[in-house]
Amino acid sequence: MSVFIITTLIVLVFIIIYQISKASEYATVLRGQEKVNAQANRAIAWLLVIMFLLGMWGIWECNQLFQGRLLPKAACKTGENYDSMFSVTTIVTGIVFFLTQAVLFWFCFRFQSTEKRTSFFFAHNNKLEIIWTTIPAIAMAILVAIGLRNWYDVTSPAPANATVVEVVGKQFNWLVRYPGKDNELGKRDFRKINDANNVLGLDWSDPHNLDDIISQNGELHVVVNKPVKLLIGSRDVIHDVGLAHFRLKMDAVPGITTTLWFTPTITTAEMKEITHNPDFVYEISCDQLCGKGHYSMRGTVIVETQAEYDKWMASQVTYYAGNNPAAAPAAAPADGTAKPEVKVDSTKAVTMK
């Protein structure tokens, strides 16, 4: 019964619309086609003017509404350059947008069709086409050059004193590896990956792996005003290291190591004061759809002083020692002597001599 009623109502609506359109046609014939067209043109022209004014007002209100509600100031020098580039791009495109839209709506209003005005068509104008092609091309070339300069800054070789940290994505969290006292990351082999005791497939035959530290909760500790170089990779699918507060991002691709570097300039504690948010944290997001748990793939960046960083590092247990407690003293010799000789055993991860 309900289906019949709904169908009937739909048919009646179509009939009403048809009758209204027919009545409009009859009214047009009675009043005169040209007069009706002129009235319609005037109404449309004024509606376009109103639409333009409302659109500009809406843009202004949105700008005022979101002023201060977006990301806080960039937390690294590279990020400041990107913010500057964004501002220049917004100003240039904003001016062009306003001028072209103003001219467009003005022409629609000023040159509306009337009984006394006829349209004039011309196929082309070489001078006009050269102008409106050359000027945008030059402007776009300048903007692209600025973008390429900033991109080169991020992907260029890091300073010699940069701290090297490895960030590896896996469904659905980040693994962060720090070099130990030898300040060098050991070799990895994907065939040795084991979620139980070797999440990154560290090659235990490489002594440099014995003092490496792995954070499996996605915490990236960096020192303020000291450059840090990220070695980025993936264990499974394509992820993306998104550092929104630093205005940086880089794909994490299986089988390929990508890199970027930056110098943080604002500590986490200072950013809490700037944002007036005691719970503020710098985030590592995955900016590439990587599976059903993509939404939960979140890490944190802790920007701290050198003293705080050294204290945190001193409290960490090496990944090797954490999985081989009996070998802990040998894994991190405190007297500066040479590292113990390591050999592979078929039954254990390593044996120590």
N, C-alpha and C positions, 0 to 999 in steps of 0.2 A: 504493500500500500504506500509506504513512504517513498519507494522508488518512483511510483506513478505520480505522486504529488510533486516530487522534485523535477521530474521530466516535464510535467505540465507547466510548472513555474518557469523553467528555462525557455520553453516554447513561447510562453506569454511575454517574457522579457524581450525575446527576439522580435516578436510581433510589435511590441510597443516601440522598440528602437526603429523598426522599419517604418512605422506610422509617423514617428517624429521626423525622420529623414524626408519622407514624402511631403509632409506639411512644410518643412523648410524649403523644399524645392518649389512648392506652390507659392510660398511667400516671396521667394526670390523672383519668380515670374511676375507677380503682382507689383513689386516695388521696383523692378528693373535690375538686371544682372550687374550692370556697371556700378550702380549705386551701392548694391550689396557688397560687391568686391572692394570698393573703396572703403566702406565702413570696416570690413574685415581686416583690410590692410592696416588701417589706423589702429585698430584694437591690438593686432599682433605687434605692431611697431612699439606701442607703449608697453605692452607686456614684456617685450625684449629689454626695454630700458629698465623696467622694474626688476626683471630677472638679473640684469647686470649689477644693479645697485645692491640687491639682496645677496648676490654671490660675493661681492667685495666685502660687504658687511660680515657675512658668514666666515670668510677667510680671516678677517681681522679678529673676530670673536674667538675663533679656534686658536689663533696664535696667542691671544691673551689667556685663554683657558689653560693651554698646555705650557705656558711660560713658567719655567721652574719645576715642571712635573716630569720632565724627561730625564735623561741620564745626567748625573752631575758632571762637573768639569773633567776633562780627560786626565787620567792619572799617569801619563807618560808624555815625553816630548813628541814622540811620533804621533800620538793621539791628538795633541794640540795642533799639529800640522794638518791632520785629517779634518779636525773641526774647522780650521781656517779655510781649507779647501771647500768644505761643505757650505760655509757661509758665503764664500765668493760665488759658488755655483748657484746658491739660492738667490742671491741678490741679482746676478746676471739674468737667470731664467725668470725670476720674479718680475723684473722690469720689462722683459720681452713679453711675458704673459699679459701683464697689465696693459701695455700699449697695444698689442695685437687684439686683445679682447675689447678694449675701449673703441678702437677703430672699427672692428667688426660690428659691434652693436650700434655705433653711431651711423655707419653706412646703412645698416638695415632700417634705422629710424629716418635718417635724412633723405634717403633716396627710395622711399617706399613708392610703390606703383600708384600713379594717379591718372586721371583722365587726360591731363596735359603733358605727362611725361612718358616717353617711350624708351625702351631698352636699347643700349648700344653695345654691340659685341665686337671684339677684335681678337684675332687668332693668337697673337703673341706680341711681346715687346722685348726685344733683345736687351736693351739697357736695363729695364726693370728686372728681368730674370737674372742678369749678371749681378746686380746689386743684391737681390734677396738670396742669391746662392753664395756669393763671396763672403759677405759679412757673417752669416751664421757659420760658414766653414772655418773662417779665421777664429771666431769666438770658441767654437768647439775644439779646434786644434790647441788653443791656449789652455783650455780646461783639461784636455787629455794630457798635455805636457805636464801640468801640475800634478795630475794623478799618477803619471808614470814616475815622476820624481819621488813622490811619497812611497810608492810601491817599491822602488829601488832601495829606499832607506830601510824598509822592513826586511827585504830579502838579501841585502848586501852582506858581505862578510862581517861577522860580529867583531867588536873590539877584542884585543888579545886578553884583556882582563875579565871578559864576560864569564859568568857562571854558566856551565852547560848542564841542562836538565832535560831528561827525556820524558815526553808525555805520550802515552799509548792509549788509544781508545779500544774498548771492547764492549760488547753488548752486556750490560748497559751502565758502565762506569769508566772512570779514568784511572789509569795506573801511572804514577809519577816516580821516576827513578833518579836518584841523586848519586853523584860520584862520592866515594869515601875520602879517606885521608890522602890517597894517591892522586886525587883530583882527576881521575880518568874512568870513564865508563867501560865496563868489560864487554866482550862480544856476546851476541845473542844468536840463537839458532831456533827457528820456529818449530823444528822437529822435536825439540826438548821441552816444549810448553806442556805444563802439567798444572792444573788449577789447584792441586793439593799442596805442592811445594815448589813450583817453578812457573809462576804465572806469566813471566816474560820469556821463558826459554833461555835463561842465562847459561852460557857455556862454562861449566865449572872447571874446565881445564885451563881457562884464562884466569890468572891470579888477580887481574884487575876487578873481577866480579866479586871477590870475597869480601870487600868492604863497601860495596854498593848498598844503598838504602832504597827501599821501595815503599811508597805510600799507596795503599790500595783503597783509601777513602777519598781519593781525588784532591788531596791537599797539595797545593803548590806554594812553597815558601820561597820568597825572593827578598833581596836586600834593597832598601830604598837607595836611589841614586847610584846603583851599581848595575851595569848591563847584564842581562840574562839572555842566553840563547836557548831556544827550545828545539829539541829534536823530536819531530812529531811523526807518529806512525799509527798503525791499526792492527789489531789481531784478527779481525774478521771482515767487516764490511767497511764502506767509506763512512767516516765520521768527519767532524769539523770542529776544531778548537776555536770556540768563539769567546773572545775577551772583550766584551762590550765596553767596559769601563776604561779600557786601554785603546779602544777603537781598532782592534785587530782581530783577524780570523785567518785560519789556514786549514786546508783539507788534511785529514788524516787518512792516507790511502794504504791499503794492504800491499806489502812488498816494496813500498817506496818510502823513503825518509824525506819529509819536507821540513823546512826550517823557517824560523823567524826570530828576530831579537828585538828587545826594547829595553828601555831604562825607566823603571818606575820612579815617580817623583813624589808621590803622596802615600804615606803609610796608611794601613787600615785604620789605625787609631785616629789619624788626622782626618780621614774621610768621614769617620763617624761624627766628628765635630762639624765638618763642613755641611753634611747632610742633615745634621741634628737627628740622627738615627742611631741609637746605641746598638742596634742589632745589625748594622750594615756589614755586608761582606762583599768582596769582589768575587764574581762568579766566573766559572768556566762552563759554558753551555755547549751542547752539541748542535751546531747550526746546519746539520745535514740529516734529513729523515733517515733513520737507521734501523727501524723496526718498531714493534709494538711497544717497547719500553723506552722509546726515544724521549718521551716527556720527562722521564726520571733521571736522565743522564746529566748530572750536574756535579761540578766540582767547585772548589773554592781556591782563591789566591790570597795568601797572607803576605802583605807587604810590611816588613819590619826593619828595625835597625840591625846593624851588623852584630851587635852584642846579643840581641834577642835571637837572631838567626843562629849564631854560634851556640847559644844555650840550647836551642831546640835540637840542633844537629847532635850535640853531645848526649842528649837524652835518647837518641834513636838507636835501635839495635839493627845491625846489618842484616840484610835479608838472608844471607847464608847462615849466620849465627842463629837467626830465629828458627831456621829449619834444621839446624844441626847444633843443638845446644852444647854438645860435648866438645865441639871444635871452636866455640866462641873465642877463647883466648887466642887461638892460632889465627883466626880469621881477621882479627884487628890488633896486631902487635902494637903495643904502646911505646916501645923503646926505640922505634925508628929503624929496627933491623930489617933485613930482607924478608920478604914474604915467604911462607913455608912452601916447599915443593908440593905440587898437587898432581895426583894422577887419577885417572878414571878407574872406577871399580864397577864391575857388572852388577853388583848387588846393591850398591849405595850411590848416593849422589857423588860423593868424593871420599877419599881417605887421605889422612894427613900424615906426613913424616916429620 
